[in-house]
Amino acid sequence: MSGVLYVYAITDSLAQPRGTGLGEVPLQRIESRPLAGIASEHAVPPELDEKVLWEHEQVVENLMSMGAILPLRFGSSVEHAEALIAMLAERREEFLAALERVRGAVEISVRAEVSVDPTEEPPPRPQSGTAYLLRRAEEERRERDAAELVHQPLAALARGCVPPASTHDRRQFKAAYLVEESGVEAFGNRVGELNTDLEGVRISSTGPWPPYSFVAGGSA
């Protein structure tokens, strides 16, 4: 079949991939020793929708049973096997270093929100530009402090992290942590403790996930 190779992950494991890819298409192992790309061949690139996105995620999660993998995000494809082999050869040292970084670890995603006290009186309308700037500075300081109170204890339990980043709502932030597989339960317990201990901050975590955020690095 002539088409595109849809690539799910890169690995240095010698194991053969189990299961199938998108649309139940057989998985292929394409090697450029010591690396291999795990892919499936399609007539046209798969189109993005929610069902296919979750199917992609399930394939990648299944591949984690092979050993260390570098998961690729939805839509990663090459025209043919030779192109994938060439990429693996050209970026061999980069990929090998990344595999060592994530080996034996998973990604945990954490979201936190600084809640608004419903009994608190809303701040008065600023009478000047200076008053407005001072109020915003105080709000931003509170948000930064809350982010650090969540981030620092969790970072201490992680091998690496992508530190807190604000979302479109400045009272919310998210971070990703690279956690030893054996430490996932302790990490989850710490999230629960912080939820109890930190007044006015709501924290949630999801995972373990394939380490998408750490393919190209992440803070130590």
Secondary structure, DSSP 4 states (H G I P E B T S, - for coil): --SEEEEEEEE---SPPPSB-GGGPBPEEEEETTEEEEEEEESSPPPP-HHHHHHHHHHHHHHGGGSSEEE--TT-EESSHHHHHHHHHHTHHHHHHHHHHHTTEEEEEEEEEE---TTSPPPPPPSSHHHHHHHHHHHHHHHHHHHHHHHHHHHTTSSEEEEEEE-SSTTEEEEEEEEEGGGHHHHHHHHHHHHHHSTTEEEEEEEEE--GGGTT--B-
